[in-house]
């Protein structure tokens, strides 16, 4: 029986990866709603069979993967296709179109996946957009410097979580940032280090940074949460740490943020599903850093609860299946999360102070998600966190203070890698 009390099964295909933090949250939400979730995992078939339920799929082979999904749908009809992470957004759009399910266009999905496409789409829209250029490695950077100026930011076109994003304040730093980002991209693609790489370079946007969690339904935007990011994100790397909601921004500015996001979504053609938006605020107004066609990453969704409607994942599944999700009311209590940063590269050997951190007033939980004896790498090459700290209280200020106090209780033992191995990793990823 489904969430409407009907006998017809509601089945959702989740496009995911084995490393995603979000799988369990979606599976738990689906169980509460009576929705069947099938996981299509981006990994080789042999590994997927040993990993668990679902089937393997290749997000980079769109045509073949769309056929795989169509064949599955013919036997096990799907109500919706949801990408958990950015990597599955384009496939979700094309497969949704092929199956006649609610979907975003390929163009819109590509704009959320490719930072260069996104900047090009916003040009001429009337929205604040930094100066930007596509740079192909090997070209002279003089024109780039003339057109963009300093400070500027070097970005991979498709990585997320600030991975490979580096600020440069002069020519020497720009040259080093380009080489470092290009090496990372080539390493992830398994390409020779002389391979030409396309990179986005844009002018640095100063100001306070915030994040918005929202959902689109038939092109109509509903804001679910506005998060303050109290730590300054000025570079040279841009590691996020604390998210706190509700925001302490004035109501008029929050309304303007919602208007800007709705306009940007319309410009790039997004019409359905969750969106996660990063923005900067300064004297010139609201600037969108990027829009992702998926919900918030990591375990951060645990900060959001919507009364009887449940978790963020329940809201997303309800919307995807055409179920009622109106009348959302988020808890009035302030909530926050700290994504525990990686202080250095090496092998994580131990974590001390977890119980002391949990005993800080207003702390709900401390979860260390990186297994011991695993290699950890900080930004800009790294792509994860050591774990998460959660707090809840009466005001955003006390929640933020509790997160900082709890983090101070934690100490991490990270053994440096052997010099030869460390040099090898540096050569491949920097």
Helices and strands as residue ranges (DSSP letters): E 11-16, H 23-33, E 36-42, H 45-51, E 55-57, H 62-75, E 80-83, G 86-88, H 89-99, H 106-113, H 115-122, E 132-136, H 142-148, E 152-155, E 166-168, H 171-189, E 198-203, E 208-217, E 220-228, E 242-245, H 251-268, E 273-282, E 285-292, G 300-303, G 307-309, H 312-320, E 334-340, E 346-352, H 354-358, E 363-368, E 375-376, E 387-393, H 396-409, E 411-415, H 419-429
